[in-house]
Every structure is written in structure tokens, then in C-alpha cells.
Amino acid sequence: MTIEHNIVYRMEGFTVNVTRRQIITPQQTHNVRPKTFSLLLQFLENPLQVLSKDLLLNKIWDDVAVEEQVLVQSIRELRQLFAPLDVIQTHPRKGYAWVIPVEKLQLPVEPVAAQKPVTAPVKIPTAFIALGVVALLVLGVFAVKHYVKTEPVSDNVITVLPVNNRMDGSNLSWVRLGMMDQLIQSLQLSPNVQVFDVPYVLNLLQLSAVDTNDRVQLANRIFEISGSSLVVDLELSGYVNDYRLLYRLFTPTDQSSGVIMENQLDKVVEKLANIIATKTDARLDLSHLNAEFNSSLIAEAVEKASQGQSAAATALLNTAVTIEPDNFLAYQLLIESAHYQQDWPGAISHAKKVIAVAEQHQFARTYVFYYLLASAELAQGDVEQARHYLFIAQELAEDAFDSLYQAYVASLWGDIAVKTGDLQAAEISYQRAMKHYQAIACPIGMVLVHRKLIELYTSQKKNELLLEHRSQLKQLIEKHKLPMELPALVGN
């Protein structure tokens, strides 16, 4: 549909700004995913009319083949965004209708500043030490030939290290990852600000091969093996309700430090997030902060996983999600554990359960679960389902400006293309993944993509390209001192 700019729609306390693709209330402003916003405009242009499912699918998703579930998901998302208003009515076997009056207004033309999305309240995402970076990135890959635009190199790439807990006699073992993750979730992603998530940081620590007690040496190594421009090191001490957080902010050329003292952990995180925001121009989302970040069950599961006791870790995580069905951290760990053990039915089952809950809570990183679900479907051999879920992951990751997961998604598109024999599409997809990794100067990701391209060119006997990428791979490994080996040349 053709979008009229400088138009707003108003209805019962809500304003829809077409140019800025926003839903605005007196309390909050929401940026809306492109397809969902197009669906919203379709309803607003045709209020009180029943629009068939086929009509909506053909108009909104005219560029891709999708299933009805994608429409159902977008309808659910709109209902959540306009809650408590009941804006969309379902007509069984007929379609949907927008059921409240709409006022359409023309605005004067004005310059529009680029907006960064407001992420929804979230519960802690995830970390699973036992998986390692290869396990996560090698999970999958086809990139459609029109896939994703390349992002410029981010000015600020932030790595938050696990919290060093110095509180004597405390039972706050979960703080190590819980506070770390809360801080990460407080810093919104944008084209200019990227924040590595917990699993990726744990992978960096595994690859660092340095004494993690020497924080200066560790920070220098993180700069060497990642595209980080800021490394955040945290040490918590004091007593319950009398917390003292020592923070150090490392850049490649300098460092600064300070102390935050508070009686609540969420206040500690809030103050530190504001300090980091002033240094990086990151926007903040502090709506999800709470005094307790995680459970001891998850902390114990991560510890078991790091010791190679995967069965014990999985049992603990199963208990955690049974007690708290909306604990996103426990679910991601559980799904990644299933991936690691190649339990694809289990991974699919858990992913579908948590996606339903995540959408209900408007979890900001739902694309992580769609990506893991697509990976599991591909591993189980269902290419069409993998494509379906990967389309959703792709759109959500793009809207969240998450370059790391856009790279994961592009790589998984490539794997799908290889599986279906479309080697040209696979090459395009891997190259797009490479560009996303380059945007955040991520040498580990670039190494893995070079390996995939080398395998691809080997199968096609494109020796010149094979040798070119092998040479680039060698340079990356040597420059960043990565504990990886060059693939052997066939016939050598």
C-alpha cells in the first residue's frame, strides 16, 4: 500500500504517527515493526470493515510467502500495543475488523529526526558457558537474494563483563550474570550503539585464554578478539541492602573508574547505565529493572554446565521454567542446551512455548528464540518451517538494530541455501553475514563465515576465491591471536 506521510490517526488517547512509524500515548512511545505497522495502516484506512485474511496477507506480505500464523502474530502484537482498548475484532472464517472510531489528520511538513525504538519490558536473557561460539554460530544459515541492508560500522560496541561478586557470605551467586544482563538490557541498541549479549561475552571469555582475575589483561584481550570500543568491568561488595559497586570503563587507549553505593541492586544498575549512556550516547530502557535479577537455580545450572555436567544443568533449568514460565533466561539456556545435545524436538518444543510467552510480554529479544527455533527446524530437516521462523527472526532483529543476530540470521539463510542446492544464494547470504560482522568488527564471526565460504568454494572448485578467503582467514587468526586452525587444502 502507498503510505501517506505527515498523517496522524487519533483514537481514544492513542496517536499513530505515520511518518515516524510510532504509536504514542501520554505515557510512552512505541516504534512498530514495518510489517506490523503496514497492517495497522490497512486497518486504520478501513475502520469498521471486515478485512479477510487472504486480503491482508496479500497486501502486507506481498513480497514473501508466509503462513497465516504470521498474520495472527501481528494481530496479537497490535492488540498488545493498544491495550487496554479492544481495537481489533475477530470474525471467524471471515477475517478481522478495526472496531473503534478513527480520526485522520494532516500535519504540516517538518523535518523528521531518526528515532530509536523503545524496547519493551524484558526479563533476563541468557548465557550458557558450555556452548562456545562455534556451537552457537554453526547452528544454521539461506539468505534470500534481496535479504538485508548493510549497516555502517557502529561507533560504540560495548562489552559488559560478568560481575565479580566479593560479598562475603552472600547467596547472590546469580549476580554474576544477573546484574550483567540487566545492565546489557538497559542499553538500547541502535545503528551507532551495539551491546554484546551474555552468551557472546561468555564465548569471548572462553576464547580469551588469559587469567580472568587480571582484569586489565582481560580487557586488553577483549579488545584484541572483538570489535569492542568499551569494556565494562564490575565488582560488587558490601552487604545486603548496603551495596558497593566498583566499576571500571576501559577503552582501547584509556580507562576510568568510580564507585556506586546504593541499598538496592536495581538502583545500582540504573546509575551505572546512566554513566555509560553519557559516554556512548546510548538510549536507556530502565522499565524492566527489578531488585532481584535471577534465581539460584539458573546460577547453579550455569555452574554445572561449565563443569561439563549437562544433564544436571538441564534438570535445573527444567525446574526453573516450571516454577517461572516467563523466565526468558532459563528458557534460552534450556534451548541452547538442547541444541548442544542435538535434541531438536526438545529445542523446538521449548522455543515454541517461550515465544508464546515472550510475545505476550513484548520481550525485546524474541528474535533470539525465533532464530534458535529456525535453527532446530533446519537441523531436523524441515526447510520450510526453518524459512518461516527465520523470516520473523530477520525482521525482529533488523528492527532491534542487533547486528550480531542479523549476522547469525544471514548465516542461517546461507545454510538453508546450501541444503537446498542454491549455492549462489548461499554465497550472497554468507557475504551479507560477513558485512554485519564487519559492522561490529567481530573477528570471530568473520572467521566462521570465511570457513563457510571456503567450504562453498571448495565444493564448486573455485580455487582462486578459495585461496583468497583462506589467506584472509589466516590474517584474521594471526592478527587477533585466535585459537583456531586453518582448514586443510584438499589434496595437501
C-alpha positions, 0 to 999 in steps of 0.5 A: 500500500502507498503510505501517506506521510505527515498523517496522524490517526487519533483514537481514544488517547492513542496517536499513530504517527505515520511518518515516524512509524510510532504509536504514542500515548501520554505515557510512552512511545512505541516504534512498530515493526514495518510489517506490523505497522503496514497492517495497522495502516490497512486497518486504520484506512478501513475502520469498521470493515471486515478485512479477510485474511487472504486480503491482508496477507496479500497486501502486507506480505506481498513480497514473501510467502508466509503462513497465516500464523504470521498474520495472527502474530501481528494481530496479537502484537497490535492488540498488545500495543493498544491495550487496554482498548479492544481495537481489533475484532475477530470474525471467524472464517471471515477475517478481522475488523478495526472496531473503534472510531478513527480520526485522520489528520494532516500535519504540516511538513517538518523535518523528521529526526531518526528515532530509536525504538523503545524496547519493551519490558524484558526479563533476563536473557541468557548465557550458557558457558558450555556452548562456545561460539562455534556451537552457537554460530554453526547452528544454521544459515539461506539468505534470500537474494534481496535479504538485508541492508548493510549497516555502517560500522557502529561507533560504540560496541560495548562489552559488559563483563560478568560481575565479580561478586566479593560479598562475603557470605552472600547467596547472590551467586546469580549476580554474576550474570544477573546484574550483567544482563540487566545492565546489557538490557538497559542499553538500547541498541541502535545503528551507532550503539551495539551491546554484546549479549551474555552468551557472546561475552561468555564465548569471548571469555572462553576464547580469551585464554588469559587469567580472568582475575587480571582484569586489565589483561582481560580487557586488553584481550577483549579488545584484541578478539572483538570489535569492542570500543568499551569494556565494562568491568564490575565488582560488587561488595558490601552487604545486603541492602548496603551495596558497593559497586566498583566499576571500571570503563576501559577503552582501547587507549584509556580507562576510568573508574568510580564507585556506586553505593546504593541499598538496592541492586536495581538502583545500582544498575540504573546509575551505572547505565546512566554513566555509560549512556553519557559516554556512548550516547546510548538510549536507556530502557530502565522499565524492566529493572527489578531488585532481584535479577535471577534465581539460584537455580539458573546460577547453579545450572550455569555452574554445572554446565561449565563443569561439563555436567549437562544433564544436571544443568538441564534438570535445573533449568527444567525446574526453573521454567516450571516454577517461572514460565516467563523466565526468558533466561532459563528458557534460552539456556534450556534451548541452547542446551538442547541444541548442544545435545542435538535434541531438536524436538526438545529445542523446538518444543521449548522455543515454541512455548517461550515465544508464546510467552515472550510475545505476550510480554513484548520481550525485546529479544524474541528474535533470539528464540525465533532464530534458535527455533529456525535453527532446530527446524533446519537441523531436523530437516524441515526447510520450510518451517526453518524459512518461516521462523527465520523470516520473523527472526530477520525482521525482529532483529533488523528492527532491534538494530542487533547486528550480531543476530542479523549476522547469525540470521544471514548465516542461517539463510546461507545454510538453508541455501546450501541444503537446498542446492542454491549455492549462489544464494548461499554465497550472497547470504554468507557475504551479507553475514560477513558485512554485519560482522564487519559492522561490529568488527567481530573477528570471530564471526568473520572467521566462521563465515570465511570457513563457510565460504571456503567450504562453498568454494571448495565444493564448486572448485573455485580455487582462486576465491578459495585461496583468497578467503583462506589467506584472509582467514589466516590474517584474521587468526594471526592478527587477533591471536585466535585459537583456531586452525586453518582448514586443510587444502584438499589434496595437501 
